[in-house]
Amino acid sequence: GAAIEEYDEQRLAGYEQARAQFERDQAAGQIPDDAVFPSREEVADEPRACFPDPASARTFECNPPKQPYVVAQQLPDFGRAVAVICAIAAFLLGASAAGAEWAAGTMQSLLFWEPRRVRVVLAKVLGLVAVISALVIAAEALFTGLAMLAGVLRGRTDALTGDVWTSHLLLVLRAICIGAFASVLGFSIAFGTRVTAAAVGV
């Protein structure tokens, strides 16, 4: 925070001089009349808008310091990234759950004792969805905890309002649904073709 504050002071120190020079050049016809110099508010909101004070003897480079880690801004990205990774993993697990059983011959043995195929498939799908849901929840909880740890140690957590947590919870629920759908899709393709590689190829 102190480094950002110092950087802002240094980059804005020469703003008025730069603006005065712009107006002089514009009056002299060196700059088109329709050209507009940025306002101080615009410059203050854009860390890369840099106007070093020409009177300052210090060397100043217009490279803004790294911004603080704001958990409220990072949580959605974390949640989406984890959801995508879990969806891919869920598809592969679903495909393996069906294809590997056909390849190993355990599915044929099971259907010999329980010939009601729909009942067998539903039981396996329900178990698969339960496992995938638990994995997604665990992964989201892990990375949410890591984001909170990073915010406490190296950033800010003050913007974590109830609305932020509600939005994150809804994102996790969507991730569970997407993971469950991906696992069932992989399971369906592998079960229908009896080959895991078919689902992976798709």
C-alpha atoms as one frame of an Amber mdcrd trajectory, in Angstrom:
protein
   0.000   0.000   0.000   2.792   2.436   0.851   4.583   1.689  -2.428   1.413
   2.372  -4.445   0.804   5.621  -2.571   4.351   6.824  -3.207   4.115   5.866
  -6.871   0.846   7.814  -7.275   2.371  10.895  -5.665   5.376  10.783  -7.978
   3.451  10.165 -11.186   0.935  12.931 -10.466   3.546  15.456  -9.365   4.129
  16.657 -12.914   0.512  16.512 -14.083  -0.140  20.249 -13.920   3.133  21.046
 -15.726   2.318  18.529 -18.447  -1.197  19.923 -18.827   0.095  23.512 -19.024
   2.602  22.465 -21.682  -0.182  20.756 -23.630  -2.300  23.912 -23.563   0.643
  26.048 -24.703   1.387  23.685 -27.586  -2.287  23.625 -28.528  -2.463  27.432
 -28.512   0.646  27.538 -30.716  -1.031  25.230 -33.242   1.334  22.329 -32.628
  -1.525  20.162 -31.329  -4.971  19.907 -33.015  -7.739  21.920 -31.392  -9.943
  18.853 -30.926  -7.282  17.053 -28.893  -8.263  16.622 -25.241  -5.876  16.303
 -22.332  -6.972  13.725 -19.723  -8.524  15.038 -16.546  -6.841  14.573 -13.178
  -9.569  12.110 -12.174  -8.894   9.957 -15.233  -5.175  10.009 -14.559  -5.696
   9.134 -10.900  -7.808   6.087 -11.872  -5.275   4.795 -14.400  -1.957   3.740
 -12.794  -0.180   3.663 -16.173  -0.994   7.292 -16.941   2.322   8.742 -15.877
   3.504  12.382 -15.673   6.809  12.533 -13.784   7.691  15.922 -12.331  10.346
  17.459 -14.633  11.675  19.498 -11.719  12.408  16.385  -9.692  16.001  15.210
  -9.679  14.972  11.651  -8.886  14.821   9.078 -11.649  11.251   7.835 -11.901
  10.089   4.993 -14.141   6.416   4.705 -15.039   6.064   1.118 -13.903   3.205
   0.767 -11.408   3.904  -1.537  -8.453   1.992  -4.739  -8.141  -1.557  -4.060
  -7.008  -2.765  -5.603  -3.726  -4.403  -9.010  -3.866  -8.126  -8.324  -3.416
  -9.925 -11.571  -2.556 -13.349 -10.280  -3.629 -11.986  -9.688  -7.155 -10.119
 -13.005  -7.368 -12.804 -15.358  -6.025 -14.851 -15.491  -9.279 -11.736 -16.328
 -11.314 -10.729 -19.012  -8.818 -14.220 -20.489  -8.848 -14.466 -20.609 -12.639
 -10.981 -22.100 -13.050 -11.706 -24.830 -10.508 -15.074 -25.521 -12.160 -13.465
 -26.023 -15.586 -10.746 -28.305 -14.206 -13.295 -30.327 -12.236 -15.561 -30.657
 -15.292 -12.715 -32.107 -17.373 -11.706 -34.454 -14.554 -15.344 -35.467 -14.023
 -15.743 -36.367 -17.701 -12.637 -38.576 -17.587 -13.703 -40.213 -14.326 -17.171
 -40.870 -15.690 -15.751 -42.414 -18.845 -13.371 -44.594 -16.828 -16.142 -45.680
 -14.469 -18.010 -47.282 -17.364 -15.330 -48.232 -19.872 -12.949 -49.826 -17.379
 -15.691 -52.084 -16.023 -16.547 -53.339 -19.489 -12.853 -53.890 -20.278 -12.229
 -55.754 -17.003 -15.340 -57.890 -17.375 -16.858 -56.852 -14.036 -19.867 -55.273
 -15.723 -20.727 -58.555 -17.464 -20.450 -60.416 -14.162 -22.659 -57.882 -12.406
 -25.336 -58.035 -15.103 -25.347 -61.832 -14.809 -26.558 -61.513 -11.207 -28.582
 -58.317 -11.688 -30.015 -58.347 -15.217 -32.053 -55.144 -14.725 -29.674 -52.933
 -16.638 -31.529 -49.666 -15.989 -31.344 -50.233 -12.243 -27.619 -50.988 -12.454
 -26.906 -47.911 -14.553 -28.952 -45.617 -12.306 -27.169 -46.894  -9.215 -23.772
 -46.331 -10.797 -24.729 -42.885 -12.091 -26.010 -41.804  -8.670 -22.802 -42.996
  -7.023 -20.721 -41.243  -9.682 -22.605 -37.955  -9.279 -22.252 -38.126  -5.482
 -18.486 -38.659  -5.729 -18.028 -35.899  -8.318 -20.115 -33.473  -6.249 -17.978
 -34.183  -3.193 -14.787 -33.666  -5.221 -16.005 -30.346  -6.631 -16.997 -29.094
  -3.188 -13.630 -30.141  -1.758 -11.706 -28.483  -4.610 -13.706 -25.250  -4.388
 -13.309 -25.172  -0.594  -9.550 -25.747  -0.893  -8.948 -22.967  -3.397 -11.330
 -20.594  -1.603  -9.328 -21.181   1.563  -6.067 -20.544  -0.291  -7.467 -17.322
  -1.750  -8.493 -16.190   1.737  -5.036 -17.049   3.072  -3.394 -15.027   0.299
  -5.716 -12.117   1.043  -5.002 -12.167   4.763  -1.233 -12.436   4.322  -0.601
 -10.338   1.213  -3.748  -8.475   0.235  -7.201  -7.304   1.256 -10.342  -9.033
   2.459 -12.386  -5.949   3.344 -14.613  -6.150   0.248 -15.984  -9.601   1.106
 -19.635  -8.727   1.578 -22.601 -11.050   1.916 -23.413 -10.545  -1.760 -19.908
 -11.682  -2.738 -20.242 -14.876  -0.720 -23.742 -15.518  -2.102 -22.442 -15.107
  -5.645 -19.535 -17.453  -4.902 -21.869 -20.053  -3.404 -24.054 -19.946  -6.517
 -20.918 -20.336  -8.644 -19.971 -23.445  -6.637 -23.462 -24.876  -7.137 -23.154
 -24.307 -10.884 -19.749 -26.001 -10.791 -21.328 -29.037  -9.099 -24.034 -29.220
 -11.774 -21.508 -28.860 -14.597 -19.248 -31.509 -13.055 -22.163 -33.903 -12.572
 -23.315 -33.380 -16.166 -19.791 -33.908 -17.514 -19.367 -37.135 -15.541 -22.720
 -38.517 -16.735 -21.871 -37.546 -20.315 -18.530 -39.359 -20.161 -20.174 -42.340
 -18.473 -22.925 -42.500 -21.121 -20.539 -42.470 -24.080 -18.229 -45.074 -22.538
 -21.134 -47.257 -21.399 -22.749 -47.169 -24.828 -19.529 -47.954 -26.705 -18.061
 -50.115 -23.916 -14.703 -48.394 -24.537 -13.203 -45.607 -22.419 -11.162 -44.364
 -25.368 -14.362 -43.529 -27.267 -15.395 -40.984 -24.629 -11.883 -39.605 -24.372
 -11.753 -39.249 -28.156 -15.041 -37.366 -28.173
